[in-house]
Amino acid sequence: MIRAVRLAAALLLACLGLVVMVQAPASAECTCKPGTLEQQVERADAVFIATVDNVEVAGNDHTYDVTASRAYAGTPERSTQVFSAGGRNACGLGELGVGTSYVFLATGSAAPYEADSCSGTSVANPTKVAKIEKLLGEGTSVEPPPPPTAERTLVEDAPPAGFARTAAPGAAVAIIGLLGLVVVRRVARR
């Protein structure tokens, strides 16, 4: 019995050692220093709240399709994208939750914006939003683009067809029907 306990303890230690060794290189890859929120906001070209609609993964890189709802810096469109590089020495955001709102502190002047874990991007909780609003003001609502306006397009310049031209197909069908009726009556008499 003591031998079984020793074996179980040795297996547990081996598994823990394996977990520590496997996790160490992943955390060692990202070497950036996030800095304070003020520094992160200063470095960001665009600061906005958006909900993640879709996550596309290509290797270690992630592209997020997001719907922006409030902008504090920059001019993101309502539907935009954020890119996060992964891999060695990259501090990617990883797989963000679809349907979750985040405060993105990103670089770039147009989509796809770029963000990483050192930029300050995080879940849009009331505390984080309050800190951002203290630094940048209340921001502006990101409205969806207006619906397209209807335009009347003239299909043809010619006047509509006259009565004779419109009635001709119907008259032809009526004549064929009458002729068929005459033929059927003659065949029925015989």
C-alpha positions in Angstrom: 0.0 0.0 0.0 2.8 2.4 0.8 4.4 1.6 -2.5 1.1 2.5 -4.3 1.0 5.9 -2.4 4.6 6.6 -3.4 3.9 5.7 -7.0 0.8 8.0 -7.0 2.9 10.8 -5.5 5.6 10.4 -8.0 3.1 10.4 -10.9 1.5 13.5 -9.5 4.9 15.3 -9.2 5.8 14.2 -12.8 2.5 15.6 -14.1 2.9 18.9 -12.3 6.4 19.2 -13.6 5.2 18.6 -17.1 2.4 21.2 -16.7 4.9 23.8 -15.5 7.4 23.1 -18.3 4.7 23.2 -21.0 3.3 26.5 -19.7 6.6 28.3 -19.1 7.5 28.9 -22.8 4.0 30.2 -23.6 4.2 32.9 -20.9 7.9 33.6 -21.7 7.0 34.6 -25.3 5.3 37.9 -24.5 7.8 40.3 -23.1 6.1 43.7 -23.5 5.4 46.0 -20.6 1.8 47.2 -20.7 2.4 50.4 -18.6 -0.4 52.5 -17.0 -3.8 53.0 -18.6 -2.7 56.6 -19.4 0.3 55.4 -21.3 -1.9 52.8 -23.1 -4.4 55.4 -24.1 -1.6 57.7 -25.3 -0.2 55.0 -27.6 -3.6 54.0 -29.0 -4.9 55.5 -32.3 -8.4 54.2 -31.6 -10.2 53.6 -28.4 -13.7 52.1 -28.7 -16.2 49.7 -27.1 -17.2 46.8 -29.4 -18.9 43.5 -29.3 -17.1 40.5 -30.9 -19.3 39.0 -33.6 -16.9 36.5 -35.1 -13.3 35.2 -34.5 -11.2 34.0 -37.4 -8.0 32.1 -36.6 -5.1 31.8 -39.0 -2.2 30.0 -37.3 -1.6 32.0 -34.2 -3.1 35.2 -35.5 -6.7 36.2 -34.7 -9.0 38.6 -36.7 -12.1 39.7 -34.8 -15.2 41.0 -36.6 -16.7 43.5 -34.2 -19.6 45.9 -33.9 -18.5 49.2 -32.4 -21.0 50.9 -30.1 -19.0 53.8 -28.6 -15.8 55.6 -29.7 -13.5 57.6 -27.4 -10.6 58.1 -29.9 -10.4 57.5 -33.6 -13.4 57.0 -35.9 -14.2 53.3 -36.2 -17.1 52.2 -38.3 -20.0 50.4 -36.8 -18.9 47.1 -38.3 -15.1 46.8 -38.3 -12.2 44.4 -37.7 -9.4 44.1 -35.2 -6.3 42.0 -35.9 -4.1 40.5 -33.2 -0.8 38.8 -34.1 0.2 35.7 -32.3 3.2 33.5 -32.2 6.7 33.9 -30.9 7.4 37.3 -29.2 3.8 38.5 -30.1 1.4 39.3 -27.3 -1.8 38.4 -29.0 -5.2 38.8 -27.5 -6.0 35.1 -28.1 -9.6 33.8 -28.6 -11.9 36.6 -27.4 -15.5 35.6 -26.5 -18.1 36.0 -29.2 -20.9 38.1 -27.9 -18.8 39.8 -25.3 -18.1 43.6 -25.3 -14.5 44.8 -25.0 -12.7 48.1 -24.7 -10.3 48.0 -27.6 -7.2 50.2 -27.4 -5.8 49.7 -30.9 -3.4 51.2 -33.4 -4.2 52.1 -37.0 -6.4 54.7 -38.6 -8.7 52.2 -40.4 -9.8 48.6 -40.3 -8.4 46.2 -39.5 -7.1 47.9 -36.3 -4.3 46.1 -34.5 -4.4 45.3 -30.8 -2.4 43.0 -28.4 -2.5 42.1 -24.7 -0.1 45.0 -23.9 -2.3 47.6 -25.5 -4.8 47.6 -22.7 -7.7 45.9 -24.5 -9.9 44.1 -22.0 -13.6 43.3 -21.2 -15.8 46.4 -21.1 -16.7 46.3 -17.4 -18.1 49.5 -15.7 -14.8 50.1 -13.9 -12.7 50.1 -17.1 -15.2 52.2 -19.0 -15.3 54.7 -16.1 -11.5 55.0 -16.2 -11.5 55.5 -20.0 -14.2 58.1 -19.8 -12.3 59.9 -17.0 -9.3 60.2 -19.4 -11.1 60.7 -22.8 -14.5 62.0 -21.9 -17.9 60.3 -22.6 -17.1 59.5 -26.2 -19.6 59.4 -29.1 -22.1 56.7 -30.1 -21.1 54.8 -33.2 -24.3 54.8 -35.3 -25.0 52.3 -38.1 -24.8 53.7 -41.6 -28.1 55.1 -42.9 -30.2 52.8 -45.0 -29.8 53.4 -48.8 -32.2 55.8 -50.3 -34.6 54.6 -53.0 -33.9 56.0 -56.5 -36.4 55.8 -59.3 -34.8 54.5 -62.4 -36.5 54.9 -65.8 -36.4 51.4 -67.4 -37.4 52.4 -70.9 -37.9 55.7 -72.7 -40.5 54.3 -75.1 -44.3 54.8 -74.5 -46.3 51.8 -73.3 -47.6 49.4 -75.9 -51.0 50.2 -77.4 -54.3 48.3 -76.8 -54.1 46.2 -80.0 -50.6 45.0 -79.1 -51.6 44.1 -75.6 -54.9 42.4 -76.5 -53.4 40.3 -79.4 -52.2 37.3 -77.4 -55.5 37.0 -75.6 -57.5 37.2 -78.8 -55.3 34.5 -80.4 -55.9 32.2 -77.5 -59.6 32.8 -77.7 -59.7 32.0 -81.5 -57.7 28.8 -81.0 -60.1 27.8 -78.2 -63.1 28.4 -80.5 -61.5 26.4 -83.3 -60.8 23.6 -81.0 -64.4 23.6 -79.8 -65.7 23.4 -83.4 -63.4 20.5 -84.1 -64.4 18.6 -81.0 -68.1 19.1 -81.9 -67.7 17.8 -85.4 -65.8 14.7 -84.2 -68.5 14.1 -81.6 -71.3 14.2 -84.3 -69.7 11.3 -86.3 
